[in-house]
Amino acid sequence: MRVQFLLNILLAIVWVFLTGTVNAGNFAFGIVLSFLVLWIISPREKTGKYFVIIPRIISFMFYFLYELIKANLQVAADVVTPKFYMEPGIIKYPLEAKTDLEITLLANIITLTPGTLSLDVSNDRKVLYIHAMYVHDKDKFINSIKNGFEKRILDIVR
């Protein structure tokens, strides 16, 4: 997987030098173009993991950006309106993530989203305690994290 990544970067740099336009947009286009070229010419049985993980990472970044914007708008709307719609609470979230990396990534992503804060992980590492500003339905909140952030993180790291 490392070889494909380095080859992808190298081909993108070659693209930038061939076109003569050195800027971030041209480099990003070179990354995408070289990724597609590598995907087409690579044998599937040896290099499949790289071509699965990269789209998942990109998908995760767009999902996180969507959730970030949605949470920012929700908090901002609550601040500017005269009535507060907050229903704060501390949620005991059952973890499917097992490793330190998985738990750390999930806790940090939750904390980066406005209106939520990861508080603690239980000693047996099976529960994550989360403070949320908007807990209208506890089960719906848990399912949104389980089927959102946690599922996507586990798809990337496992």
Phi and psi restraints in degrees (value plus and minus 20) as a CYANA .aco file:
   2 ARG   PHI     -83.0   -43.0
   2 ARG   PSI     -58.1   -18.1
   3 VAL   PHI     -83.8   -43.8
   3 VAL   PSI     -64.0   -24.0
   4 GLN   PHI     -83.9   -43.9
   4 GLN   PSI     -59.4   -19.4
   5 PHE   PHI     -83.7   -43.7
   5 PHE   PSI     -67.4   -27.4
   6 LEU   PHI     -84.7   -44.7
   6 LEU   PSI     -58.5   -18.5
   7 LEU   PHI     -85.1   -45.1
   7 LEU   PSI     -57.8   -17.8
   8 ASN   PHI     -81.8   -41.8
   8 ASN   PSI     -66.3   -26.3
   9 ILE   PHI     -84.0   -44.0
   9 ILE   PSI     -64.0   -24.0
  10 LEU   PHI     -80.9   -40.9
  10 LEU   PSI     -65.2   -25.2
  11 LEU   PHI     -85.3   -45.3
  11 LEU   PSI     -54.2   -14.2
  12 ALA   PHI     -86.6   -46.6
  12 ALA   PSI     -59.5   -19.5
  13 ILE   PHI     -85.7   -45.7
  13 ILE   PSI     -62.0   -22.0
  14 VAL   PHI     -79.8   -39.8
  14 VAL   PSI     -61.7   -21.7
  15 TRP   PHI     -79.6   -39.6
  15 TRP   PSI     -64.7   -24.7
  16 VAL   PHI     -81.2   -41.2
  16 VAL   PSI     -63.4   -23.4
  17 PHE   PHI     -90.2   -50.2
  17 PHE   PSI     -55.2   -15.2
  18 LEU   PHI     -87.3   -47.3
  18 LEU   PSI     -58.3   -18.3
  19 THR   PHI    -100.4   -60.4
  19 THR   PSI     -44.4    -4.4
  20 GLY   PHI      60.2   100.2
  20 GLY   PSI     -14.6    25.4
  21 THR   PHI    -130.8   -90.8
  21 THR   PSI      87.7   127.7
  22 VAL   PHI    -118.0   -78.0
  22 VAL   PSI      77.3   117.3
  23 ASN   PHI    -173.9  -133.9
  23 ASN   PSI     148.3   188.3
  24 ALA   PHI     -85.1   -45.1
  24 ALA   PSI     -57.8   -17.8
  25 GLY   PHI     -84.1   -44.1
  25 GLY   PSI     -62.4   -22.4
  26 ASN   PHI     -87.8   -47.8
  26 ASN   PSI     -58.0   -18.0
  27 PHE   PHI     -85.1   -45.1
  27 PHE   PSI     -62.6   -22.6
  28 ALA   PHI     -82.5   -42.5
  28 ALA   PSI     -61.3   -21.3
  29 PHE   PHI     -82.9   -42.9
  29 PHE   PSI     -59.3   -19.3
  30 GLY   PHI     -83.4   -43.4
  30 GLY   PSI     -57.8   -17.8
  31 ILE   PHI     -81.9   -41.9
  31 ILE   PSI     -68.5   -28.5
  32 VAL   PHI     -84.1   -44.1
  32 VAL   PSI     -65.1   -25.1
  33 LEU   PHI     -83.1   -43.1
  33 LEU   PSI     -65.2   -25.2
  34 SER   PHI     -88.3   -48.3
  34 SER   PSI     -53.1   -13.1
  35 PHE   PHI     -81.4   -41.4
  35 PHE   PSI     -66.4   -26.4
  36 LEU   PHI     -84.0   -44.0
  36 LEU   PSI     -60.9   -20.9
  37 VAL   PHI     -83.4   -43.4
  37 VAL   PSI     -65.8   -25.8
  38 LEU   PHI     -83.3   -43.3
  38 LEU   PSI     -58.1   -18.1
  39 TRP   PHI     -84.5   -44.5
  39 TRP   PSI     -58.6   -18.6
  40 ILE   PHI     -91.6   -51.6
  40 ILE   PSI     -60.9   -20.9
  41 ILE   PHI    -111.6   -71.6
  41 ILE   PSI     -29.5    10.5
  42 SER   PHI    -105.1   -65.1
  42 SER   PSI     122.0   162.0
  43 PRO   PHI     -89.2   -49.2
  43 PRO   PSI     116.7   156.7
  44 ARG   PHI     -87.5   -47.5
  44 ARG   PSI     -57.1   -17.1
  45 GLU   PHI     -91.8   -51.8
  45 GLU   PSI     -43.4    -3.4
  46 LYS   PHI    -116.5   -76.5
  46 LYS   PSI     -49.0    -9.0
  47 THR   PHI    -142.9  -102.9
  47 THR   PSI       0.1    40.1
  48 GLY   PHI     -84.2   -44.2
  48 GLY   PSI     -52.0   -12.0
  49 LYS   PHI     -83.7   -43.7
  49 LYS   PSI     -61.3   -21.3
  50 TYR   PHI     -82.2   -42.2
  50 TYR   PSI     -59.5   -19.5
  51 PHE   PHI    -100.1   -60.1
  51 PHE   PSI     -26.9    13.1
  52 VAL   PHI    -116.9   -76.9
  52 VAL   PSI     -61.8   -21.8
  53 ILE   PHI     -91.4   -51.4
  53 ILE   PSI     -61.0   -21.0
  54 ILE   PHI     -80.1   -40.1
  54 ILE   PSI     -68.2   -28.2
  55 PRO   PHI     -82.2   -42.2
  55 PRO   PSI     -52.8   -12.8
  56 ARG   PHI     -87.4   -47.4
  56 ARG   PSI     -58.7   -18.7
  57 ILE   PHI     -85.4   -45.4
  57 ILE   PSI     -63.4   -23.4
  58 ILE   PHI     -84.0   -44.0
  58 ILE   PSI     -63.0   -23.0
  59 SER   PHI     -81.2   -41.2
  59 SER   PSI     -62.1   -22.1
  60 PHE   PHI     -82.7   -42.7
  60 PHE   PSI     -60.9   -20.9
  61 MET   PHI     -83.4   -43.4
  61 MET   PSI     -61.5   -21.5
  62 PHE   PHI     -87.5   -47.5
  62 PHE   PSI     -59.3   -19.3
  63 TYR   PHI     -83.8   -43.8
  63 TYR   PSI     -64.5   -24.5
  64 PHE   PHI     -82.8   -42.8
  64 PHE   PSI     -61.8   -21.8
  65 LEU   PHI     -81.7   -41.7
  65 LEU   PSI     -62.0   -22.0
  66 TYR   PHI     -81.3   -41.3
  66 TYR   PSI     -68.4   -28.4
  67 GLU   PHI     -84.5   -44.5
  67 GLU   PSI     -56.3   -16.3
  68 LEU   PHI     -85.0   -45.0
  68 LEU   PSI     -66.2   -26.2
  69 ILE   PHI     -84.9   -44.9
  69 ILE   PSI     -63.4   -23.4
  70 LYS   PHI     -81.1   -41.1
  70 LYS   PSI     -64.0   -24.0
  71 ALA   PHI     -88.1   -48.1
  71 ALA   PSI     -59.4   -19.4
  72 ASN   PHI     -81.7   -41.7
  72 ASN   PSI     -63.1   -23.1
  73 LEU   PHI     -85.4   -45.4
  73 LEU   PSI     -58.6   -18.6
  74 GLN   PHI     -85.1   -45.1
  74 GLN   PSI     -65.4   -25.4
  75 VAL   PHI     -87.7   -47.7
  75 VAL   PSI     -62.5   -22.5
  76 ALA   PHI     -83.7   -43.7
  76 ALA   PSI     -61.1   -21.1
  77 ALA   PHI     -84.1   -44.1
  77 ALA   PSI     -56.5   -16.5
  78 ASP   PHI     -89.7   -49.7
  78 ASP   PSI     -51.7   -11.7
  79 VAL   PHI     -93.6   -53.6
  79 VAL   PSI     -60.5   -20.5
  80 VAL   PHI    -103.9   -63.9
  80 VAL   PSI     -39.9     0.1
  81 THR   PHI    -104.8   -64.8
  81 THR   PSI     130.4   170.4
  82 PRO   PHI     -89.2   -49.2
  82 PRO   PSI     -47.8    -7.8
  83 LYS   PHI    -118.7   -78.7
  83 LYS   PSI     114.6   154.6
  84 PHE   PHI    -107.8   -67.8
  84 PHE   PSI     114.6   154.6
  85 TYR   PHI    -125.0   -85.0
  85 TYR   PSI     -10.7    29.3
  86 MET   PHI     -88.4   -48.4
  86 MET   PSI     120.2   160.2
  87 GLU   PHI    -153.9  -113.9
  87 GLU   PSI      58.2    98.2
  88 PRO   PHI     -88.8   -48.8
  88 PRO   PSI     132.8   172.8
  89 GLY   PHI    -188.9  -148.9
  89 GLY   PSI     143.0   183.0
  90 ILE   PHI    -128.2   -88.2
  90 ILE   PSI     105.2   145.2
  91 ILE   PHI    -127.1   -87.1
  91 ILE   PSI     116.5   156.5
  92 LYS   PHI    -114.6   -74.6
  92 LYS   PSI      80.4   120.4
  93 TYR   PHI    -116.2   -76.2
  93 TYR   PSI      98.4   138.4
  94 PRO   PHI     -94.6   -54.6
  94 PRO   PSI     105.4   145.4
  95 LEU   PHI    -108.3   -68.3
  95 LEU   PSI     116.6   156.6
  96 GLU   PHI    -114.3   -74.3
  96 GLU   PSI     -43.6    -3.6
  97 ALA   PHI     -86.3   -46.3
  97 ALA   PSI     117.6   157.6
  98 LYS   PHI    -135.5   -95.5
  98 LYS   PSI     -60.2   -20.2
  99 THR   PHI    -102.0   -62.0
  99 THR   PSI     143.9   183.9
 100 ASP   PHI     -80.5   -40.5
 100 ASP   PSI     -60.4   -20.4
 101 LEU   PHI     -82.2   -42.2
 101 LEU   PSI     -67.0   -27.0
 102 GLU   PHI     -82.9   -42.9
 102 GLU   PSI     -64.7   -24.7
 103 ILE   PHI     -87.5   -47.5
 103 ILE   PSI     -61.2   -21.2
 104 THR   PHI     -84.6   -44.6
 104 THR   PSI     -65.1   -25.1
 105 LEU   PHI     -80.4   -40.4
 105 LEU   PSI     -66.0   -26.0
 106 LEU   PHI     -83.0   -43.0
 106 LEU   PSI     -66.7   -26.7
 107 ALA   PHI     -82.8   -42.8
 107 ALA   PSI     -59.8   -19.8
 108 ASN   PHI     -90.5   -50.5
 108 ASN   PSI     -59.1   -19.1
 109 ILE   PHI     -85.1   -45.1
 109 ILE   PSI     -60.7   -20.7
 110 ILE   PHI     -83.1   -43.1
 110 ILE   PSI     -62.4   -22.4
 111 THR   PHI     -88.4   -48.4
 111 THR   PSI     -53.1   -13.1
 112 LEU   PHI     -90.1   -50.1
 112 LEU   PSI     -40.4    -0.4
 113 THR   PHI    -102.2   -62.2
 113 THR   PSI     104.1   144.1
 114 PRO   PHI     -78.6   -38.6
 114 PRO   PSI     118.1   158.1
 115 GLY   PHI      74.7   114.7
 115 GLY   PSI     -25.3    14.7
 116 THR   PHI    -152.4  -112.4
 116 THR   PSI     130.3   170.3
 117 LEU   PHI    -169.0  -129.0
 117 LEU   PSI     106.3   146.3
 118 SER   PHI     -97.5   -57.5
 118 SER   PSI     106.5   146.5
 119 LEU   PHI    -117.6   -77.6
 119 LEU   PSI     -69.8   -29.8
 120 ASP   PHI    -182.4  -142.4
 120 ASP   PSI     139.5   179.5
 121 VAL   PHI    -135.7   -95.7
 121 VAL   PSI     117.1   157.1
 122 SER   PHI     -84.3   -44.3
 122 SER   PSI     141.3   181.3
 123 ASN   PHI     -82.2   -42.2
 123 ASN   PSI     -53.1   -13.1
 124 ASP   PHI    -105.3   -65.3
 124 ASP   PSI     -18.5    21.5
 125 ARG   PHI      39.3    79.3
 125 ARG   PSI      14.8    54.8
 126 LYS   PHI    -130.6   -90.6
 126 LYS   PSI     -30.4     9.6
 127 VAL   PHI    -155.2  -115.2
 127 VAL   PSI     116.1   156.1
 128 LEU   PHI    -134.7   -94.7
 128 LEU   PSI     107.9   147.9
 129 TYR   PHI    -113.6   -73.6
 129 TYR   PSI     106.5   146.5
 130 ILE   PHI    -145.3  -105.3
 130 ILE   PSI     111.7   151.7
 131 HIS   PHI    -115.7   -75.7
 131 HIS   PSI     109.2   149.2
 132 ALA   PHI    -149.4  -109.4
 132 ALA   PSI     125.5   165.5
 133 MET   PHI     -99.8   -59.8
 133 MET   PSI     -48.2    -8.2
 134 TYR   PHI    -144.3  -104.3
 134 TYR   PSI      67.6   107.6
 135 VAL   PHI    -133.8   -93.8
 135 VAL   PSI      58.0    98.0
 136 HIS   PHI     -97.1   -57.1
 136 HIS   PSI     -57.0   -17.0
 137 ASP   PHI    -159.7  -119.7
 137 ASP   PSI      94.7   134.7
 138 LYS   PHI     -80.1   -40.1
 138 LYS   PSI     -65.6   -25.6
 139 ASP   PHI     -86.7   -46.7
 139 ASP   PSI     -57.9   -17.9
 140 LYS   PHI     -85.6   -45.6
 140 LYS   PSI     -59.7   -19.7
 141 PHE   PHI     -82.7   -42.7
 141 PHE   PSI     -66.4   -26.4
 142 ILE   PHI     -82.7   -42.7
 142 ILE   PSI     -64.2   -24.2
 143 ASN   PHI     -84.9   -44.9
 143 ASN   PSI     -54.4   -14.4
 144 SER   PHI     -86.1   -46.1
 144 SER   PSI     -55.9   -15.9
 145 ILE   PHI     -95.9   -55.9
 145 ILE   PSI     -62.5   -22.5
 146 LYS   PHI     -82.4   -42.4
 146 LYS   PSI     -64.0   -24.0
 147 ASN   PHI    -109.5   -69.5
 147 ASN   PSI     -24.0    16.0
 148 GLY   PHI    -126.9   -86.9
 148 GLY   PSI    -113.2   -73.2
 149 PHE   PHI     -83.4   -43.4
 149 PHE   PSI     -69.1   -29.1
 150 GLU   PHI     -85.1   -45.1
 150 GLU   PSI     -63.6   -23.6
 151 LYS   PHI     -80.7   -40.7
 151 LYS   PSI     -64.2   -24.2
 152 ARG   PHI     -89.2   -49.2
 152 ARG   PSI     -58.3   -18.3
 153 ILE   PHI     -85.0   -45.0
 153 ILE   PSI     -64.2   -24.2
 154 LEU   PHI     -86.9   -46.9
 154 LEU   PSI     -53.4   -13.4
 155 ASP   PHI     -84.0   -44.0
 155 ASP   PSI     -50.2   -10.2
 156 ILE   PHI    -101.0   -61.0
 156 ILE   PSI     -67.9   -27.9
 157 VAL   PHI    -105.4   -65.4
 157 VAL   PSI     -37.8     2.2
